[in-house]
Amino acid sequence: MKPIACALDHLQSESNFYYGHLIPTLFSLKSRLLILKEQHLRYTFTFIDPLITSLEKRFKLYFDLSPEVDEAILASCFHPTFKLRWIPEHDEIMKNRVKNLCINIAEKYIENSSHTELSVDNVDDEDFLIFSSQEQCFDSRANLEVVQFFNNKNKALTCLDSYPTIKKIFIRYNTSLLSSAPVERLFSFAGFIHAPNRSNLSNTNFEKLVFLKGNDIYR
């Protein structure tokens, strides 16, 4: 049970952990259970198969990388620590699908940001014209930035500063919490602050005290 316990502790951590950690952790957990199975344990060997079967059944969409979990896939791919390293080496079909997914979402972000920058009230006659070649430009820019990011061996979050589009996508898909544990701890802080001797606290002051207490703990 140690791999499962370590995975749970890993996912419930609160500092520098993002939604992008979920799928790589699940893949690593399955790999570690398969390694245990190969060791031919004497007494607990029969426990491993049910664990693997239950894990695959519960997280089938994640192991199959189904379209329903595209947000989790993008969160992992655009995290500098993981990128495409968590995808099995032998599965080229899966790797190509994920890579195309990343390029397509980058194209949409580049296209949307380009359209936002265009001001209808202040354009020249030449700037007003839109040509089909612009779509190819968006495609090449997205492809280039995504490929450069994947080939960059830097695993620090600071490397995102070199890839503005990738950074926007990272922020979009990695803001979700991995588990409810941090929220539950925040409610515990709220219980400590809203004590009987502080029953006359206003909503505003109560919110500020909880915010300060939570940030002091996590600092």
C-alpha positions in Angstrom: 0.0 0.0 0.0 3.0 2.3 0.2 2.7 3.5 -3.4 -0.9 4.5 -2.9 -0.1 6.3 0.4 2.7 8.2 -1.3 0.5 9.2 -4.2 -2.2 10.5 -1.8 0.4 12.5 0.2 1.8 13.8 -3.1 -1.6 14.9 -4.4 -2.6 16.5 -1.1 0.5 18.6 -0.8 -0.1 22.4 -0.8 3.1 24.0 -2.0 4.0 24.1 -5.7 1.4 21.5 -6.7 -0.9 22.0 -9.6 -3.6 20.2 -11.5 -0.9 19.1 -14.0 0.4 16.7 -11.3 -2.6 14.5 -11.4 -2.1 12.4 -14.6 1.6 11.9 -14.1 1.0 10.8 -10.6 -1.6 8.2 -11.7 0.7 6.8 -14.4 3.5 6.6 -11.9 1.3 4.9 -9.3 0.3 2.2 -11.8 3.9 1.7 -12.9 5.0 1.2 -9.3 2.2 -1.3 -8.6 3.3 -3.2 -11.7 6.9 -3.2 -10.4 5.7 -4.7 -7.1 3.8 -7.4 -9.1 7.0 -8.5 -10.8 8.7 -9.0 -7.4 6.5 -12.1 -6.7 5.8 -11.2 -3.1 5.2 -14.3 -1.0 2.2 -13.3 1.1 0.6 -10.1 -0.4 1.0 -11.0 -4.1 -2.8 -11.5 -4.5 -3.5 -8.0 -3.3 -1.7 -6.2 -6.2 -4.0 -7.3 -9.1 -7.2 -6.0 -7.4 -5.4 -2.7 -6.6 -4.4 -2.2 -10.2 -7.8 -3.2 -11.5 -9.6 -0.8 -9.2 -7.2 2.0 -10.1 -7.7 1.5 -13.8 -11.5 1.3 -13.4 -11.7 4.4 -11.3 -9.5 6.5 -13.5 -10.1 4.9 -16.8 -10.7 8.2 -18.6 -7.3 9.4 -17.4 -5.4 6.3 -18.4 -7.1 6.3 -21.8 -6.5 10.0 -22.2 -10.0 10.4 -23.3 -11.3 13.8 -24.7 -13.3 14.2 -21.5 -10.0 14.8 -19.6 -8.4 17.2 -22.1 -8.1 19.9 -19.5 -6.1 17.6 -17.2 -3.9 16.5 -20.2 -3.2 20.2 -21.1 -2.4 21.0 -17.5 0.2 18.3 -17.4 1.7 19.0 -20.8 2.1 22.7 -20.2 3.8 22.2 -16.8 7.6 22.5 -17.2 8.2 19.5 -15.0 6.2 17.1 -17.1 5.6 18.3 -20.7 5.4 15.0 -22.7 7.7 12.9 -20.4 4.8 11.2 -18.6 3.4 9.6 -21.8 4.7 6.0 -22.4 7.5 5.9 -24.9 6.1 3.1 -27.0 2.7 4.8 -27.5 3.4 7.1 -30.5 -0.3 7.4 -31.3 -1.1 8.8 -27.9 1.9 11.1 -28.0 0.9 12.5 -31.4 -2.7 13.1 -30.3 -1.6 14.9 -27.2 1.0 17.0 -29.1 -1.7 18.0 -31.7 -4.0 18.9 -28.9 -1.4 21.2 -27.4 -0.7 22.9 -30.7 -4.4 23.4 -31.4 -5.0 25.1 -28.1 -2.0 27.3 -28.6 -3.3 28.3 -32.0 -6.6 29.4 -30.4 -4.8 31.5 -27.8 -2.6 33.2 -30.3 -5.5 33.8 -32.7 -7.7 35.2 -29.9 -4.9 37.5 -28.6 -4.2 38.8 -32.1 -7.9 39.6 -32.7 -8.1 41.4 -29.4 -5.2 43.6 -30.3 -6.9 44.7 -33.5 -8.8 47.9 -33.0 -11.7 48.5 -35.4 -11.8 52.2 -34.7 -8.1 52.8 -35.4 -6.9 50.8 -38.4 -5.3 51.8 -41.7 -6.7 50.6 -45.0 -3.9 48.1 -45.3 -4.4 46.8 -41.7 -8.1 46.5 -42.2 -7.6 43.7 -44.8 -7.4 40.2 -43.5 -5.9 37.4 -45.6 -6.1 33.7 -45.3 -2.3 33.5 -44.9 -2.7 35.0 -41.4 -4.2 31.6 -40.3 -1.0 29.9 -41.5 1.0 32.4 -39.5 -1.0 31.6 -36.3 -0.4 27.9 -37.0 3.4 28.3 -37.5 3.8 30.5 -34.4 1.9 28.0 -32.2 3.7 25.0 -33.6 7.1 26.7 -33.1 6.4 27.9 -29.5 5.0 24.5 -28.4 7.9 22.5 -29.9 10.5 24.9 -28.4 8.8 24.5 -25.0 8.7 20.7 -25.2 12.4 20.6 -26.2 13.5 22.9 -23.4 15.0 20.8 -20.6 14.5 23.5 -18.0 11.9 22.2 -15.4 11.6 25.5 -13.4 8.3 27.5 -13.6 10.4 30.5 -14.4 11.0 29.2 -17.9 7.4 30.0 -18.8 8.4 33.6 -19.0 10.1 32.8 -22.3 6.8 31.4 -23.7 4.0 34.0 -23.3 1.3 31.8 -24.9 2.3 28.7 -23.0 2.3 30.7 -19.8 -1.3 31.9 -20.4 -2.3 28.3 -21.0 -0.5 27.1 -17.9 -2.3 29.6 -15.8 -5.7 28.7 -17.4 -5.4 24.9 -16.8 -3.3 24.7 -13.6 -5.3 26.8 -11.2 -7.6 23.9 -10.1 -6.8 22.2 -6.8 -5.8 18.6 -6.9 -7.9 17.7 -3.7 -10.2 19.3 -1.2 -7.6 19.1 1.6 -6.4 22.7 1.4 -10.0 24.0 1.4 -10.8 21.8 4.4 -7.8 23.2 6.3 -9.0 26.7 5.5 -12.3 25.9 7.0 -10.4 24.7 10.2 -8.7 28.1 10.3 -12.1 29.8 10.0 -13.4 27.8 13.0 -10.4 28.8 15.1 -11.0 32.5 14.2 -14.7 32.5 14.6 -14.5 31.6 18.3 -17.2 32.6 20.9 -15.2 35.5 22.1 -15.1 36.9 18.6 -18.8 36.4 17.8 -19.2 40.1 16.9 -16.8 40.0 14.0 -18.1 41.6 10.8 -18.1 39.5 7.6 -15.3 41.7 6.1 -13.0 41.5 9.1 -13.6 37.7 9.4 -12.7 37.2 5.7 -9.6 39.3 6.1 -8.4 37.4 9.2 -9.0 34.0 7.5 -7.1 35.2 4.4 -4.2 36.5 6.5 -4.1 33.3 8.6 -4.1 31.0 5.5 -1.4 32.9 3.7 0.8 33.0 6.9 0.5 29.2 7.2 1.3 28.5 3.5 4.1 31.0 3.2 
